[in-house]
């Protein structure tokens, strides 16, 4: 592409970017109306011109035929009466003989030609054509005369053309007025019709400037009203996301304060003890074990916070996972931490497409929750059937008021606050279920204990159930 062509393309692009939507609507409306009026005017002009000429031709032919039958005209043609006497009308009269001789007005006789001679010789029954006589446009009609000649009538077309020219001027005037009126109407329609769009634009600019997520008032029920409603829904979603983010930060700060305070207290105690000669070996070991446990708790809490703070979809390339193998790995890990609690497992193979690490962590969190609420010599039942993972403990169960909230972030019942944990484990389970297209539920068993279920879509494989216990 040449440099001039490139500059032309850039200038058109810059011009299109500077033209507002209202201006584009006005220009397109004016253009459409102008083209419509132009086509209509040309069609009317051409139709009227053809109709007028056809009417004139028909009239000339009829008058020429009638003239040829008039005795007075035949006498004038024979030379008994001057031809000017019988042609004192709006037409001019002449006669042409087969030998090429003609009588009549000199100007008309000079304009006669081969078409009229063909009628006089009998080659044609009639002829119609246009000619210029004394700088005026005429229409000539020739018909055969019984004596073997041709009568020629000529009528001026100037009045007709003048009428057509006046019609063209009127059409141009009406067209220009129509374009101007269409432009004004288009501008008014665009200005009023785009008012909700401008209001929406101003609201978006205000939100970007002030971060105020106040919804925009919706008026009407047209497409622009639907656009405003959709924008308000987006604002509501954004406000809810901001609220969840703020709540996460506030809850995280609250949950982190306790282990950090305890950790600082223990470290200060160790430092003071070292300044005063140190602690007994057993007390120092207990204090260090307490510090190590608090660090582990803090690490777990930070890891859970990072996991919940991620707002990412499932991995781009998830892999098929046997949920039974995931549960076996989770059970093995939990048994090492809670050897005194019996875990009875009965699982069937269930293939899930997802992230193995997230699935194992969700299963581990369900087991950790069940172990936490079990007695030291208690029992936890784990079942996997038809894609439904059920984990049941035989503890005190979940209070009815707490059932709808157990999978919320940082939610901890009054009894749970007496135990270790951050209130994030079950929230991670729900996040994992959402990312894999599943769902979670919590209920109480009729004979006591809590029952938590994780349902994941997938497909099973026929094989006997695996039963393990310890």
C-alpha positions as CSV (number, residue, x, y, z in Angstrom):
1,X,0.0,0.0,0.0
2,X,1.4,3.4,-1.0
3,X,2.0,6.2,1.5
4,X,-0.8,8.3,0.2
5,X,-3.3,5.4,0.4
6,X,-2.1,4.7,4.0
7,X,-2.7,8.3,5.0
8,X,-6.1,8.2,3.4
9,X,-7.1,5.1,5.4
10,X,-5.8,6.6,8.6
11,X,-7.6,9.9,8.0
12,X,-10.9,8.0,7.4
13,X,-10.3,6.0,10.5
14,X,-9.6,9.1,12.6
15,X,-12.7,10.8,11.1
16,X,-14.9,7.7,12.0
17,X,-13.6,7.7,15.5
18,X,-14.4,11.4,16.0
19,X,-17.9,11.2,14.6
20,X,-20.4,10.6,17.4
21,X,-23.2,8.0,17.3
22,X,-25.9,10.8,17.1
23,X,-24.0,12.3,14.1
24,X,-23.8,9.0,12.4
25,X,-27.6,8.4,12.8
26,X,-28.3,11.9,11.5
27,X,-26.0,11.4,8.5
28,X,-27.4,7.9,7.7
29,X,-31.0,9.2,8.0
30,X,-30.3,12.2,5.7
31,X,-28.5,10.0,3.2
32,X,-31.3,7.4,3.2
33,X,-34.0,10.1,2.8
34,X,-32.0,11.9,0.1
35,X,-31.5,8.7,-1.9
36,X,-35.1,7.8,-1.6
37,X,-36.3,11.2,-2.7
38,X,-33.8,11.3,-5.6
39,X,-34.9,7.9,-6.8
40,X,-38.6,8.9,-6.5
41,X,-38.0,12.2,-8.2
42,X,-36.2,10.6,-11.1
43,X,-38.9,8.0,-11.4
44,X,-41.7,10.5,-11.4
45,X,-39.8,12.8,-13.9
46,X,-39.1,10.0,-16.4
47,X,-42.6,8.5,-16.0
48,X,-44.3,11.9,-16.5
49,X,-42.0,12.7,-19.5
50,X,-42.8,9.5,-21.2
51,X,-46.5,9.8,-20.5
52,X,-46.6,13.4,-21.9
53,X,-44.8,12.4,-25.0
54,X,-47.0,9.4,-25.6
55,X,-50.1,11.5,-25.1
56,X,-48.8,14.1,-27.5
57,X,-47.8,11.5,-30.1
58,X,-51.3,9.9,-29.9
59,X,-52.9,13.3,-30.2
60,X,-50.7,14.3,-33.2
61,X,-51.4,11.1,-35.0
62,X,-55.2,11.4,-34.5
63,X,-55.2,15.0,-35.6
64,X,-53.0,14.3,-38.6
65,X,-55.4,11.5,-39.7
66,X,-58.4,13.8,-39.2
67,X,-56.6,16.5,-41.1
68,X,-56.0,14.3,-44.0
69,X,-59.7,13.6,-44.4
70,X,-60.7,17.3,-44.2
71,X,-61.8,18.8,-47.7
72,X,-60.6,22.2,-46.7
73,X,-57.1,20.9,-46.1
74,X,-57.1,19.0,-49.4
75,X,-58.2,22.1,-51.3
76,X,-55.4,24.1,-49.6
77,X,-52.9,21.4,-50.6
78,X,-54.2,21.7,-54.2
79,X,-53.4,25.4,-54.1
80,X,-56.9,26.8,-54.0
81,X,-56.5,28.2,-50.4
82,X,-53.3,29.5,-48.8
83,X,-51.8,26.9,-46.5
84,X,-51.2,29.5,-43.8
85,X,-55.0,29.8,-43.5
86,X,-55.6,26.3,-42.5
87,X,-52.6,26.0,-40.2
88,X,-53.4,29.0,-38.0
89,X,-53.4,26.8,-34.9
90,X,-51.0,25.4,-32.3
91,X,-49.6,23.0,-34.9
92,X,-47.7,23.4,-38.1
93,X,-48.9,21.7,-41.3
94,X,-47.1,20.4,-44.4
95,X,-47.6,17.8,-47.1
96,X,-44.9,15.7,-48.8
97,X,-45.4,14.0,-52.1
98,X,-43.9,10.7,-53.3
99,X,-41.5,12.5,-55.6
100,X,-40.0,14.4,-52.6
101,X,-41.8,17.7,-53.3
102,X,-43.4,19.4,-50.2
103,X,-45.8,22.2,-49.5
104,X,-46.4,24.1,-46.2
105,X,-44.5,26.4,-44.0
106,X,-40.9,26.9,-45.1
107,X,-39.4,26.1,-41.7
108,X,-41.3,22.8,-41.5
109,X,-40.6,21.8,-45.1
110,X,-36.9,22.2,-44.4
111,X,-37.2,19.9,-41.4
112,X,-38.8,17.1,-43.3
113,X,-36.7,14.0,-43.9
114,X,-36.6,10.3,-44.9
115,X,-39.2,9.3,-42.3
116,X,-41.9,11.5,-43.7
117,X,-40.9,10.5,-47.4
118,X,-41.3,6.8,-46.4
119,X,-44.9,7.5,-45.4
120,X,-45.6,9.4,-48.6
121,X,-44.2,6.6,-50.8
122,X,-46.3,4.1,-48.8
123,X,-43.4,2.3,-47.2
124,X,-44.7,3.2,-43.7
125,X,-48.2,3.9,-42.5
126,X,-47.0,6.7,-40.2
127,X,-44.0,8.1,-38.5
128,X,-43.2,9.9,-35.3
129,X,-39.9,11.7,-34.5
130,X,-38.5,14.8,-32.8
131,X,-36.9,17.7,-34.6
132,X,-35.6,21.2,-33.9
133,X,-37.3,24.0,-35.8
134,X,-36.2,27.6,-35.3
135,X,-34.3,26.6,-32.1
136,X,-37.5,25.0,-30.7
137,X,-38.0,21.3,-30.0
138,X,-40.9,19.9,-32.0
139,X,-42.6,16.6,-32.4
140,X,-43.4,15.6,-36.0
141,X,-46.2,13.1,-36.9
142,X,-46.8,12.0,-40.6
143,X,-49.7,10.0,-41.8
144,X,-50.7,8.9,-45.4
145,X,-53.2,11.0,-47.3
146,X,-55.7,9.3,-49.7
147,X,-54.4,11.1,-52.7
148,X,-51.0,9.5,-52.4
149,X,-49.1,12.0,-50.2
150,X,-48.4,12.4,-46.5
151,X,-49.8,14.9,-44.1
152,X,-47.2,16.1,-41.6
153,X,-48.2,17.9,-38.3
154,X,-45.6,19.5,-36.0
155,X,-46.3,20.6,-32.5
156,X,-43.9,22.4,-30.2
157,X,-42.6,20.5,-27.2
158,X,-41.3,23.7,-25.4
159,X,-44.3,24.1,-23.1
160,X,-44.0,20.4,-22.1
161,X,-40.3,20.7,-21.5
162,X,-40.7,23.9,-19.6
163,X,-43.3,22.1,-17.4
164,X,-40.9,19.2,-16.9
165,X,-38.0,21.6,-16.0
166,X,-40.3,23.4,-13.5
167,X,-41.1,19.9,-12.1
168,X,-37.4,19.1,-11.8
169,X,-36.8,22.3,-9.9
170,X,-39.6,21.6,-7.6
171,X,-38.4,18.0,-7.1
172,X,-34.9,19.3,-6.3
173,X,-36.3,21.8,-3.9
174,X,-38.5,19.2,-2.2
175,X,-35.6,16.8,-2.1
176,X,-33.3,19.3,-0.4
177,X,-36.0,20.3,2.0
178,X,-36.7,16.6,2.7
179,X,-33.0,16.0,3.4
180,X,-32.8,18.9,5.7
181,X,-36.0,17.9,7.5
182,X,-34.7,14.3,7.7
183,X,-31.4,15.5,9.2
184,X,-33.2,17.6,11.8
185,X,-35.6,14.8,12.6
186,X,-32.7,12.3,12.8
187,X,-30.8,14.6,15.0
188,X,-33.8,15.0,17.3
189,X,-34.5,11.3,17.4
190,X,-30.8,10.4,18.0
191,X,-30.5,13.0,20.7
192,X,-33.6,11.9,22.5
193,X,-33.3,8.2,21.8
194,X,-29.7,8.0,22.9
195,X,-30.3,9.8,26.1
196,X,-30.4,6.6,28.1
197,X,-27.1,5.6,26.5
198,X,-25.5,8.9,27.5
199,X,-26.9,8.4,31.0
200,X,-25.4,5.0,31.1
201,X,-22.1,6.3,29.8
202,X,-22.0,9.1,32.4
203,X,-22.8,6.5,35.1
204,X,-19.9,4.3,33.9
205,X,-17.6,7.3,33.9
206,X,-18.8,8.2,37.4
207,X,-18.3,4.7,38.7
208,X,-14.7,4.7,37.2
209,X,-14.0,8.0,38.8
210,X,-15.7,7.6,42.2
211,X,-16.1,3.8,42.6
212,X,-19.7,4.5,43.6
213,X,-21.8,1.4,42.6
214,X,-25.2,3.0,43.0
215,X,-27.6,1.5,40.5
216,X,-29.0,3.6,37.6
217,X,-32.8,4.3,37.5
218,X,-34.5,2.2,34.8
219,X,-37.3,3.8,32.8
220,X,-39.4,2.1,30.1
221,X,-39.2,-1.5,28.9
222,X,-37.3,-1.2,25.6
223,X,-33.8,-2.4,24.6
224,X,-32.1,0.5,26.3
225,X,-34.0,-0.2,29.5
226,X,-32.9,-3.8,29.3
227,X,-29.3,-2.6,28.8
228,X,-29.6,-0.4,31.9
229,X,-31.0,-3.3,33.9
230,X,-28.1,-5.5,32.7
231,X,-25.7,-2.8,33.7
232,X,-27.3,-2.6,37.1
233,X,-27.0,-6.4,37.5
234,X,-23.3,-6.0,36.7
235,X,-23.0,-3.3,39.3
236,X,-24.8,-5.5,41.9
237,X,-22.4,-8.4,41.1
238,X,-19.4,-6.1,41.4
239,X,-20.7,-4.7,44.7
240,X,-21.2,-8.2,46.0
241,X,-17.7,-9.2,44.9
242,X,-16.3,-6.1,46.6
243,X,-18.3,-7.0,49.8
244,X,-17.0,-10.5,49.7
245,X,-13.4,-9.3,49.2
246,X,-13.7,-6.8,52.1
247,X,-15.3,-9.5,54.3
248,X,-12.5,-11.9,53.4
249,X,-9.9,-9.4,54.4
250,X,-11.7,-8.5,57.6
251,X,-12.3,-12.2,58.5
252,X,-8.7,-13.1,57.6
253,X,-7.4,-10.3,59.8
254,X,-9.6,-11.5,62.7
255,X,-8.5,-15.1,62.3
256,X,-4.8,-14.3,61.9
257,X,-4.8,-12.1,65.0
258,X,-5.3,-15.0,67.5
259,X,-2.4,-17.3,66.3
260,X,-0.1,-14.4,65.8
261,X,-0.8,-13.0,69.3
262,X,-0.3,-16.4,70.8
263,X,2.9,-16.9,68.8
264,X,4.3,-13.6,69.9
265,X,3.4,-14.3,73.5
266,X,5.3,-17.6,73.5
267,X,8.3,-16.1,71.8
268,X,8.5,-13.3,74.3
269,X,8.1,-15.8,77.1
270,X,11.1,-17.8,75.7
271,X,13.1,-14.6,75.4
272,X,12.4,-13.5,78.9
273,X,13.1,-17.0,80.2
274,X,16.5,-17.0,78.5
275,X,17.3,-13.7,80.0
276,X,16.5,-15.0,83.5
277,X,18.5,-18.3,83.2
278,X,16.2,-20.3,81.0
279,X,13.3,-22.7,81.5
280,X,13.4,-26.3,82.6
281,X,13.9,-28.7,79.7
282,X,10.4,-30.1,79.9
283,X,8.7,-26.7,80.0
284,X,10.9,-25.4,77.2
285,X,10.1,-28.5,75.1
286,X,6.3,-28.0,75.7
287,X,6.6,-24.3,74.8
288,X,8.5,-25.0,71.6
289,X,6.0,-27.7,70.7
290,X,3.2,-25.1,71.3
291,X,5.1,-22.6,69.1
292,X,5.5,-25.3,66.4
293,X,1.8,-26.1,66.5
294,X,0.9,-22.5,66.2
295,X,3.2,-22.1,63.2
296,X,1.5,-25.1,61.6
297,X,-1.9,-23.7,62.3
298,X,-0.8,-20.3,60.9
299,X,0.6,-22.0,57.8
300,X,-2.6,-23.9,57.2
301,X,-4.7,-20.8,57.7
302,X,-2.5,-18.8,55.2
303,X,-2.7,-21.7,52.7
304,X,-6.5,-21.8,53.0
305,X,-6.7,-18.0,52.6
306,X,-4.6,-18.2,49.4
307,X,-6.8,-21.0,48.1
308,X,-10.0,-19.1,48.7
309,X,-8.7,-15.8,47.4
310,X,-7.9,-17.4,44.0
311,X,-10.7,-16.5,41.6
312,X,-9.5,-18.8,38.8
313,X,-11.4,-21.4,36.8
314,X,-10.6,-25.0,36.5
315,X,-7.2,-25.8,34.9
316,X,-7.2,-25.5,31.2
317,X,-6.3,-29.2,30.8
318,X,-8.0,-31.1,33.6
319,X,-7.3,-34.9,33.8
320,X,-9.4,-37.9,34.5
321,X,-9.2,-38.8,38.2
322,X,-10.5,-41.9,40.0
323,X,-12.2,-40.4,43.0
324,X,-11.8,-43.7,44.9
325,X,-8.0,-43.2,44.7
326,X,-8.3,-39.6,45.9
327,X,-10.3,-40.7,48.9
328,X,-7.8,-43.5,49.8
329,X,-5.0,-40.9,49.8
330,X,-7.0,-38.5,52.0
331,X,-7.9,-41.3,54.4
332,X,-4.2,-42.3,54.7
333,X,-3.2,-38.8,55.5
334,X,-5.9,-38.2,58.1
335,X,-5.2,-41.6,59.8
336,X,-1.7,-40.4,60.5
337,X,-3.0,-37.4,62.3
338,X,-5.8,-39.1,64.2
339,X,-4.8,-42.6,64.8
340,X,-7.3,-43.1,67.6
341,X,-10.4,-42.5,65.4
342,X,-11.6,-45.5,63.4
343,X,-12.3,-44.6,59.7
344,X,-14.5,-47.1,57.9
345,X,-14.3,-46.7,54.1
346,X,-16.5,-48.2,51.4
347,X,-15.9,-46.7,48.0
348,X,-16.7,-47.5,44.3
349,X,-14.7,-46.4,41.4
350,X,-15.9,-43.1,40.1
351,X,-14.1,-41.2,37.3
352,X,-14.1,-37.4,37.5
353,X,-12.4,-34.9,35.1
354,X,-10.7,-32.3,37.3
355,X,-7.7,-31.3,39.4
356,X,-6.5,-34.2,41.6
357,X,-4.8,-31.9,44.2
358,X,-8.0,-29.9,44.8
359,X,-10.2,-33.0,45.0
360,X,-7.8,-34.6,47.5
361,X,-7.8,-31.5,49.6
362,X,-11.6,-31.3,49.6
363,X,-11.8,-35.0,50.7
364,X,-9.2,-34.4,53.4
365,X,-11.1,-31.4,54.8
366,X,-14.3,-33.4,55.0
367,X,-12.4,-36.1,56.9
368,X,-10.6,-33.6,59.2
369,X,-14.0,-32.0,60.1
370,X,-15.5,-35.4,60.9
371,X,-12.4,-36.4,63.0
372,X,-12.5,-33.1,64.9
373,X,-16.1,-33.7,66.0
374,X,-15.5,-37.4,66.9
375,X,-14.6,-38.8,70.3
376,X,-11.0,-40.1,70.7
377,X,-12.2,-43.6,70.2
378,X,-15.0,-42.7,67.8
379,X,-15.8,-43.8,64.3
380,X,-16.0,-42.0,61.0
381,X,-17.9,-43.6,58.0
382,X,-16.8,-42.8,54.5
383,X,-18.9,-43.9,51.5
384,X,-18.6,-43.3,47.8
385,X,-21.5,-44.5,45.6
386,X,-22.7,-43.1,42.3
387,X,-20.5,-40.0,42.5
388,X,-21.7,-39.1,46.0
389,X,-19.1,-38.9,48.7
390,X,-20.6,-39.2,52.2
391,X,-18.7,-38.5,55.4
392,X,-20.4,-39.2,58.7
393,X,-19.2,-38.8,62.2
394,X,-20.9,-39.9,65.5
395,X,-20.4,-36.6,67.3
396,X,-22.9,-34.1,68.6
397,X,-24.2,-33.1,65.1
398,X,-24.8,-29.7,63.7
399,X,-27.2,-27.2,65.3
400,X,-30.3,-26.5,63.2
401,X,-29.4,-22.8,62.9
402,X,-25.9,-23.6,61.7
403,X,-26.8,-26.1,58.9
404,X,-27.2,-23.4,56.2
405,X,-23.9,-21.8,57.0
406,X,-21.4,-24.6,57.6
407,X,-19.9,-24.2,54.1
408,X,-19.5,-20.4,54.4
409,X,-16.0,-18.9,54.8
410,X,-14.9,-18.3,58.4
411,X,-18.2,-19.5,59.8
412,X,-17.8,-21.3,63.1
413,X,-20.5,-22.2,65.5
414,X,-20.2,-21.4,69.2
415,X,-19.0,-25.0,69.9
416,X,-16.5,-24.9,67.0
417,X,-14.8,-21.8,68.5
418,X,-13.6,-24.0,71.4
419,X,-11.7,-26.2,68.9
420,X,-8.8,-25.7,66.5
421,X,-9.5,-24.5,63.0
422,X,-10.1,-21.4,60.9
423,X,-13.5,-22.1,59.5
424,X,-12.1,-22.3,55.9
425,X,-11.9,-26.1,55.4
426,X,-15.6,-26.6,54.4
427,X,-15.5,-23.4,52.3
428,X,-12.7,-25.0,50.3
429,X,-14.9,-28.1,49.8
430,X,-17.7,-26.0,48.4
431,X,-15.3,-24.1,46.1
432,X,-13.9,-27.4,44.8
433,X,-17.5,-28.7,44.2
434,X,-18.4,-25.5,42.3
435,X,-15.3,-25.7,40.1
436,X,-16.0,-29.3,39.2
437,X,-19.7,-28.8,38.5
438,X,-20.9,-30.5,41.7
439,X,-22.5,-29.4,45.0
440,X,-22.3,-30.0,48.8
441,X,-24.8,-30.5,51.5
442,X,-24.9,-31.0,55.3
443,X,-27.5,-32.7,57.5
444,X,-27.8,-34.6,60.8
445,X,-28.1,-38.3,60.9
446,X,-31.3,-39.6,62.7
447,X,-29.3,-41.5,65.3
448,X,-26.8,-38.6,65.9
449,X,-23.8,-37.2,64.2
450,X,-23.3,-35.0,61.1
451,X,-23.5,-36.2,57.5
452,X,-21.6,-34.1,54.9
453,X,-21.9,-35.0,51.2
454,X,-19.9,-34.0,48.1
455,X,-21.5,-34.8,44.8
456,X,-19.4,-34.7,41.6
457,X,-20.4,-35.4,38.0
458,X,-18.6,-38.3,36.3
459,X,-19.1,-41.9,35.4
460,X,-18.7,-45.2,37.3
461,X,-16.8,-48.4,36.5
462,X,-18.1,-51.8,37.5
463,X,-15.9,-53.3,40.2
464,X,-16.5,-54.5,43.8
465,X,-16.6,-51.9,46.6
466,X,-13.4,-51.5,48.6
467,X,-14.0,-51.9,52.4
468,X,-11.3,-50.9,54.8
469,X,-11.3,-50.0,58.4
470,X,-8.8,-49.7,61.3
